[in-house]
């Protein structure tokens, strides 16, 4: 509002005598001075009351009612919001699923699904990384961040979520002979699309890190004798590899 009044008085003769002294007043006193000067400028006419009325409306601090919009077409988009209903599509939704077969140009194309047949096909995948200290160390970091809470420090399925009682279903024992019988490609497949009740981790673990995690699990298996599974429920995936 003060800026608006400044512009009004900048174009008037009476405003010229005020510009020199406005800087010596506090913001509140400056506003009062400008308002009183505005009344004198318009000599008590109805235009003064209208001007002051609009000026105070422009200074409304109520965020729920900010006043008039100068460009309403910019403030209120005509486009549909992401999750808003949309009569232009058969399902009535604005957000549409990608066309079947679509995948990100920057993402990973993985052709296999969470099925028994694709689990067998994934056995042909080869680990592109050697089991050296650098790759295993990286796999350990990923394992500790993603896998440890379920599968445990040693990979025996005794992670905190299970031993604490917060998760009642025993996670897979990665030291079990049935897990050892899986190829690196099948372990990579299980991490990518999920395994049994385990959710897929392909979206949160990069492909290279998945392969290196497999190498780290192999290192745990090499350090530990074969143990029996703590999960009596045998999955189809395991049965398919016997």
Sine and cosine of phi, psi and omega as CSV:
sin_phi,cos_phi,sin_psi,cos_psi,sin_omega,cos_omega
0.00,0.00,-0.64,0.77,-0.01,-1.00
-0.89,0.45,-0.65,0.76,0.03,-1.00
-0.89,0.46,-0.61,0.79,0.02,-1.00
-0.90,0.43,-0.71,0.70,0.00,-1.00
-0.92,0.40,-0.57,0.82,0.06,-1.00
-0.85,0.53,-0.68,0.73,-0.02,-1.00
-0.91,0.41,-0.61,0.79,0.01,-1.00
-0.89,0.46,-0.73,0.68,-0.07,-1.00
-0.98,0.21,-0.36,0.93,0.03,-1.00
-0.91,0.41,-0.39,0.92,-0.03,-1.00
-0.99,-0.15,0.06,1.00,-0.04,-1.00
-0.89,-0.45,0.40,-0.92,0.03,-1.00
-0.94,0.34,-0.64,0.77,-0.01,-1.00
-0.92,0.39,-0.48,0.88,0.01,-1.00
-0.94,0.34,-0.44,0.90,-0.03,-1.00
-0.89,0.45,-0.58,0.81,-0.03,-1.00
-0.98,0.21,-0.22,0.97,-0.02,-1.00
-1.00,-0.04,-0.42,0.91,-0.12,-0.99
-0.89,0.47,-0.53,0.85,-0.04,-1.00
-0.95,0.31,-0.42,0.91,-0.09,-1.00
-0.96,-0.27,-0.14,0.99,-0.05,-1.00
-0.89,0.46,-0.55,0.83,-0.08,-1.00
-0.93,0.37,-0.27,0.96,-0.02,-1.00
-1.00,0.05,-0.11,0.99,-0.04,-1.00
-0.98,-0.20,0.41,-0.91,0.11,-0.99
-0.95,0.32,0.30,-0.95,-0.01,-1.00
-0.82,0.57,-0.64,0.77,-0.02,-1.00
-0.93,0.38,-0.73,0.68,0.01,-1.00
-0.91,0.40,-0.56,0.83,0.02,-1.00
-0.90,0.44,-0.65,0.76,0.02,-1.00
-0.90,0.43,-0.69,0.72,0.01,-1.00
-0.88,0.48,-0.66,0.75,0.00,-1.00
-0.90,0.43,-0.67,0.74,-0.01,-1.00
-0.92,0.40,-0.65,0.76,0.00,-1.00
-0.90,0.43,-0.70,0.71,0.00,-1.00
-0.91,0.41,-0.58,0.81,0.03,-1.00
-0.93,0.36,-0.54,0.84,0.04,-1.00
-0.90,0.44,-0.65,0.76,0.04,-1.00
-0.88,0.47,-0.68,0.73,0.01,-1.00
-0.91,0.41,-0.57,0.82,-0.03,-1.00
-0.91,0.42,-0.69,0.73,-0.02,-1.00
-1.00,-0.01,0.04,1.00,0.11,-0.99
0.82,0.58,0.70,0.72,0.13,-0.99
0.94,0.33,0.27,0.96,-0.02,-1.00
-0.96,0.29,0.19,-0.98,0.03,-1.00
-0.90,0.43,-0.46,0.89,0.01,-1.00
-0.88,0.47,-0.52,0.85,0.01,-1.00
-0.90,0.44,-0.73,0.68,-0.01,-1.00
-0.90,0.44,-0.64,0.77,0.01,-1.00
-0.91,0.41,-0.68,0.73,-0.02,-1.00
-0.89,0.46,-0.73,0.69,-0.01,-1.00
-0.90,0.44,-0.62,0.78,0.01,-1.00
-0.87,0.49,-0.73,0.68,0.01,-1.00
-0.92,0.39,-0.57,0.82,0.00,-1.00
-0.90,0.44,-0.69,0.72,0.01,-1.00
-0.94,0.34,-0.54,0.84,0.06,-1.00
-0.91,0.42,-0.56,0.83,0.01,-1.00
-0.94,0.35,-0.37,0.93,-0.01,-1.00
-0.99,-0.10,0.22,0.97,-0.01,-1.00
-0.88,0.47,0.79,-0.61,-0.03,-1.00
-0.99,-0.15,0.13,0.99,0.03,-1.00
-0.97,0.24,0.94,-0.35,-0.07,-1.00
-0.93,0.37,-0.35,0.94,0.02,-1.00
-0.98,0.18,-0.26,0.97,0.02,-1.00
-0.60,-0.80,0.97,0.24,-0.14,-0.99
-0.96,0.28,-0.03,1.00,0.01,-1.00
0.97,-0.24,-0.37,-0.93,-0.07,-1.00
-0.99,0.15,0.54,-0.84,0.06,-1.00
-0.99,-0.11,0.75,-0.66,-0.02,-1.00
-0.96,0.29,-0.67,0.75,0.06,-1.00
-0.82,-0.57,0.99,0.12,-0.05,-1.00
-0.89,0.46,-0.46,0.89,0.00,-1.00
-0.94,0.33,-0.34,0.94,0.08,-1.00
-1.00,-0.02,-0.52,0.85,0.00,-1.00
-0.97,0.25,-0.54,0.84,-0.04,-1.00
-0.86,-0.51,0.96,-0.26,-0.06,-1.00
-0.94,0.34,0.63,-0.78,0.08,-1.00
-0.99,0.12,-0.18,0.98,-0.01,-1.00
-0.97,0.25,0.43,-0.90,0.04,-1.00
-0.97,0.26,0.65,-0.76,0.09,-1.00
-0.95,0.32,0.32,-0.95,-0.14,-0.99
-0.83,0.56,-0.73,0.68,-0.08,-1.00
-0.97,-0.25,0.28,0.96,-0.01,-1.00
-0.99,0.13,0.48,-0.88,0.10,-0.99
-0.87,0.50,0.52,-0.85,-0.04,-1.00
-0.60,-0.80,0.91,-0.41,-0.05,-1.00
-0.97,0.25,-0.06,1.00,-0.05,-1.00
-0.99,0.14,-0.19,0.98,-0.02,-1.00
-0.89,-0.46,0.51,-0.86,-0.03,-1.00
-0.84,0.54,-0.59,0.81,-0.02,-1.00
-1.00,0.06,-0.02,1.00,0.06,-1.00
0.96,0.30,0.30,0.95,-0.04,-1.00
-0.90,-0.43,0.57,-0.82,0.07,-1.00
-0.97,0.24,-0.72,0.70,-0.02,-1.00
-0.98,0.20,0.91,-0.41,-0.04,-1.00
-0.97,-0.26,0.56,-0.83,0.06,-1.00
-0.95,0.32,0.49,-0.87,0.05,-1.00
-0.88,0.48,0.41,-0.91,0.05,-1.00
-0.89,0.45,0.59,-0.81,0.01,-1.00
-0.81,0.59,0.74,-0.67,-0.02,-1.00
1.00,-0.05,-0.06,1.00,0.01,-1.00
-0.98,0.19,0.67,-0.74,0.12,-0.99
-0.57,-0.82,0.40,-0.92,-0.08,-1.00
-0.91,0.42,0.66,-0.75,0.06,-1.00
-0.93,0.38,-0.43,0.90,0.02,-1.00
-0.99,-0.17,-0.08,1.00,-0.04,-1.00
-1.00,-0.10,-0.28,-0.96,-0.06,-1.00
-0.96,-0.28,0.73,-0.68,0.12,-0.99
-0.99,-0.13,0.92,-0.40,0.00,-1.00
-0.86,-0.51,0.91,-0.41,-0.18,-0.98
-0.98,0.17,-0.19,0.98,-0.14,-0.99
-0.99,-0.13,0.50,-0.86,0.01,-1.00
-0.94,-0.35,0.05,-1.00,0.00,-1.00
-1.00,0.09,0.95,0.30,0.03,-1.00
-0.72,-0.70,0.31,-0.95,0.01,-1.00
-0.90,0.44,-0.66,0.75,-0.03,-1.00
-0.92,0.40,-0.64,0.77,0.01,-1.00
-0.96,0.30,-0.45,0.89,0.09,-1.00
-0.89,0.46,-0.64,0.77,0.04,-1.00
-0.94,0.35,-0.61,0.79,0.04,-1.00
-0.91,0.42,-0.58,0.82,-0.02,-1.00
-0.92,0.39,-0.27,0.96,0.02,-1.00
-0.88,0.48,-0.36,0.93,-0.03,-1.00
-0.99,0.15,-0.23,0.97,0.01,-1.00
-0.93,0.37,0.69,-0.72,-0.02,-1.00
-0.96,-0.30,0.65,-0.76,0.04,-1.00
-0.95,0.30,0.87,-0.49,-0.05,-1.00
-0.98,0.20,-0.05,1.00,-0.07,-1.00
-0.92,-0.39,0.60,-0.80,0.05,-1.00
-0.99,0.13,0.49,-0.87,0.00,-1.00
-0.98,0.19,0.84,0.54,0.04,-1.00
-1.00,0.01,0.09,-1.00,-0.10,-0.99
-0.90,0.44,-0.57,0.82,-0.03,-1.00
-0.93,0.37,-0.74,0.67,-0.02,-1.00
-0.92,0.39,-0.64,0.77,0.02,-1.00
-0.92,0.39,-0.61,0.79,0.03,-1.00
-0.90,0.45,-0.64,0.77,0.04,-1.00
-0.92,0.39,-0.65,0.76,0.05,-1.00
-0.88,0.47,-0.56,0.83,0.03,-1.00
-0.91,0.42,-0.66,0.75,0.02,-1.00
-0.87,0.48,-0.71,0.70,0.00,-1.00
-0.91,0.42,-0.68,0.73,0.00,-1.00
-0.86,0.51,-0.71,0.71,-0.03,-1.00
-0.92,0.40,-0.53,0.85,-0.01,-1.00
-0.99,0.15,-0.52,0.86,-0.14,-0.99
-0.92,-0.39,-0.65,0.76,-0.22,-0.97
-0.97,-0.22,-0.45,0.89,-0.18,-0.98
-0.86,0.51,-0.62,0.78,-0.09,-1.00
-0.90,0.44,-0.40,0.92,0.04,-1.00
-0.97,-0.23,-0.76,0.65,-0.13,-0.99
-1.00,0.04,-0.14,0.99,0.07,-1.00
1.00,0.08,0.24,-0.97,-0.04,-1.00
-0.88,0.48,-0.65,0.76,-0.06,-1.00
-1.00,-0.08,0.01,1.00,-0.01,-1.00
0.99,0.17,0.23,0.97,-0.07,-1.00
-1.00,0.01,0.14,0.99,0.01,-1.00
0.99,0.13,0.10,1.00,-0.03,-1.00
-0.98,-0.22,0.85,0.53,0.04,-1.00
-0.98,0.21,0.16,-0.99,-0.08,-1.00
-0.87,0.49,-0.63,0.77,-0.04,-1.00
-0.88,0.48,-0.53,0.84,-0.02,-1.00
-1.00,0.08,-0.76,0.65,-0.06,-1.00
-0.93,0.37,-0.41,0.91,0.02,-1.00
-0.99,0.17,-0.19,0.98,-0.02,-1.00
1.00,0.06,-0.02,1.00,-0.01,-1.00
-0.96,0.29,-0.41,0.91,0.02,-1.00
-0.79,-0.61,0.92,-0.40,-0.16,-0.99
-1.00,0.09,-0.34,0.94,-0.04,-1.00
-1.00,0.03,0.83,-0.56,-0.07,-1.00
-0.90,0.44,0.81,-0.58,0.11,-0.99
-0.92,0.40,0.27,-0.96,-0.02,-1.00
-0.90,0.44,0.64,-0.76,0.11,-0.99
-1.00,0.05,0.95,-0.31,-0.08,-1.00
-0.95,0.30,-0.13,0.99,0.03,-1.00
-1.00,-0.09,-0.06,1.00,0.00,-1.00
-0.92,0.39,0.51,-0.86,-0.06,-1.00
-0.88,0.47,-0.54,0.84,0.00,-1.00
-0.91,0.41,-0.56,0.83,0.07,-1.00
-0.96,0.28,-0.61,0.79,0.03,-1.00
-0.89,0.45,-0.51,0.86,-0.02,-1.00
-0.96,0.29,-0.28,0.96,0.04,-1.00
-0.93,0.36,0.60,-0.80,0.11,-0.99
-0.97,0.24,0.23,-0.97,0.06,-1.00
-0.86,0.51,-0.61,0.79,0.01,-1.00
-0.90,0.43,-0.60,0.80,0.02,-1.00
-0.95,0.32,-0.59,0.81,0.08,-1.00
-0.92,0.39,-0.65,0.76,0.07,-1.00
-0.87,0.48,-0.66,0.75,0.02,-1.00
-0.88,0.47,-0.69,0.72,-0.02,-1.00
-0.90,0.45,-0.64,0.77,0.03,-1.00
-0.92,0.39,-0.61,0.79,-0.10,-0.99
-0.95,0.32,-0.78,0.62,-0.13,-0.99
-0.96,-0.28,-0.09,1.00,-0.03,-1.00
0.97,-0.23,0.30,-0.95,-0.07,-1.00
-0.53,-0.85,0.91,-0.42,-0.06,-1.00
0.89,0.46,-0.85,-0.53,0.02,-1.00
-1.00,0.00,-0.07,1.00,0.01,-1.00
-0.96,0.29,0.74,-0.67,0.01,-1.00
-0.95,0.30,0.42,-0.91,0.05,-1.00
-0.92,0.40,0.60,-0.80,0.00,-1.00
-0.89,-0.45,0.22,0.97,-0.02,-1.00
-0.89,0.45,-0.45,0.89,-0.04,-1.00
-0.99,0.11,-0.30,0.95,-0.07,-1.00
-0.92,-0.40,-0.19,0.98,0.03,-1.00
-0.83,-0.56,0.83,-0.56,-0.03,-1.00
-0.92,0.40,0.43,-0.90,-0.04,-1.00
-0.81,0.58,-0.71,0.70,-0.01,-1.00
-0.88,0.48,-0.63,0.78,0.00,-1.00
-0.95,0.33,-0.50,0.87,0.07,-1.00
-0.91,0.40,-0.69,0.73,0.04,-1.00
-0.89,0.46,-0.66,0.76,-0.02,-1.00
-0.94,0.33,-0.51,0.86,0.10,-1.00
-0.91,0.42,-0.62,0.79,0.07,-1.00
-0.87,0.50,-0.67,0.74,0.03,-1.00
-0.88,0.48,-0.63,0.77,0.01,-1.00
-0.93,0.37,-0.64,0.77,0.06,-1.00
-0.89,0.46,-0.63,0.78,0.07,-1.00
-0.88,0.48,-0.62,0.78,0.02,-1.00
-0.91,0.41,-0.58,0.82,0.07,-1.00
-0.92,0.40,-0.63,0.78,0.01,-1.00
-0.91,0.41,-0.61,0.80,-0.01,-1.00
-0.93,0.36,-0.43,0.90,-0.02,-1.00
-1.00,0.05,-0.27,0.96,-0.15,-0.99
-0.83,-0.56,0.70,-0.72,0.08,-1.00
-0.89,0.45,0.35,-0.94,0.02,-1.00
-0.89,0.46,0.74,-0.67,0.03,-1.00
-0.86,-0.52,0.39,-0.92,0.04,-1.00
-0.98,0.22,0.47,-0.88,-0.04,-1.00
-0.94,0.35,0.61,-0.79,0.08,-1.00
-1.00,0.04,0.09,1.00,0.01,-1.00
-0.89,-0.45,0.93,-0.37,-0.07,-1.00
-0.97,0.26,-0.28,0.96,0.02,-1.00
-0.99,0.12,0.91,-0.42,-0.03,-1.00
-1.00,0.03,0.77,-0.64,-0.01,-1.00
-1.00,0.09,0.35,-0.94,0.04,-1.00
-0.90,0.44,-0.53,0.85,0.01,-1.00
-0.88,0.48,-0.70,0.72,0.00,-1.00
-0.90,0.43,-0.69,0.73,-0.04,-1.00
-0.89,0.46,-0.55,0.84,-0.06,-1.00
-0.94,0.33,-0.33,0.94,-0.06,-1.00
-0.99,-0.14,-0.07,1.00,0.00,-1.00
-0.98,0.18,0.00,0.00,0.00,0.00
